[in-house]
Amino acid sequence: MGPSLLLSLLLLPASLQAGSSKECNPNIDFGVNQPASLSAPEGGSTCISFSYFHCWELAKDPRLSIAVRRTDFHGEVIYNSTKRFIHKDYKNRISLDLREDQNSGTLYIRNLRKKDENRYFCRVQVETLRDGKQVWQSIPGTKLTITDGLQTKARTVAGESVQNTEEKYENIGITGQKTEPKLDPKDDGGILYASLTLSSSSPAAPPCTPSKESPQETLYSIVKAQ
Ligand SMILES: *[C@@H]1O[C@H](CO)[C@@H](O)[C@H](O)[C@H]1NC(C)=O
C-alpha cells in the first residue's frame, strides 16, 4: 500500500496538469461575464463590472482593448479603450477601470439620463501568440434600467449622507496625516467609499453591483487599484 500511494502522489500533479490543459478549448472556451441586469436612478451612477476568460496564449504585448456596444450585439460602439473613444451621448460620463491582471474591469456611467436605459455589451480584443488577433463579446449584455428615484424623495436622504461623509472624511484626513501621510488616506478612502455606498444605497440602487462576487471585496480592490 505504501509504494502505490507514493506513486499516485507523485503522478497526481502531472495528471492534473494534463487534464486542465485538455479541458480548455480555445475555439469554444472564451466569454465575457457581466450582470444580466442593473438598475440605477436618473441622476445617479452605475457600474457594469465584467470579467472575461479565454485560453489563448497571449502575445508579449497583448494590446488588450475593451469596447462597449449598446442596444444589441451589433449595436453602436459607445466606448473604446484603445481609441479613448466615448460616444457623444456619454461625454464626460463614462470611465473604465481595467484590471488586466485579473481579466476584469468596471465601466462607470455617471449622471445617468433616462435615455441611458439600454442594453450594454462588453467586447474584448487581445493579440495572441499563435492565433493572431481575437475579439469576443458578451452575448446577452447587461440590461440597464433607469428609475426616477433620486430626484424626488431620495434627494434629501442623499444630501444628508453626503454631509455626514464629509465630516467623516475630515476626521480621517487628520488622523491619516498624523500617522502615515501616504498610505493611510488611501486605505481610509476605501472605507469611506464603502460607507458612502451603504448609506446611499437604501433608497435607490447602489452605485456598483458586481455580478456575483462579494460587493465589498470588489469595491475594495477597485479603490486599491486607483
Ligand atoms: C477599438 O478600436 C480599435 C481601433 O479602431 C479597433 O482595432 C479595436 O478592435 C476596437 N476594440 C474593440 C474591443 O472592438
The ligand as an ORCA input file, in Angstrom:
! r2SCAN-3c Opt
* xyz 0 1
  C     -11.107     49.648    -30.602
  O     -10.685     50.403    -31.722
  C      -9.597     49.860    -32.425
  C      -9.152     50.884    -33.467
  O     -10.194     51.192    -34.344
  C     -10.036     48.547    -33.048
  O      -8.998     47.966    -33.775
  C     -10.463     47.599    -31.922
  O     -10.976     46.424    -32.485
  C     -11.509     48.250    -31.027
  N     -11.680     47.414    -29.840
  C     -12.661     46.512    -29.695
  C     -12.633     45.700    -28.446
  O     -13.556     46.343    -30.511
*
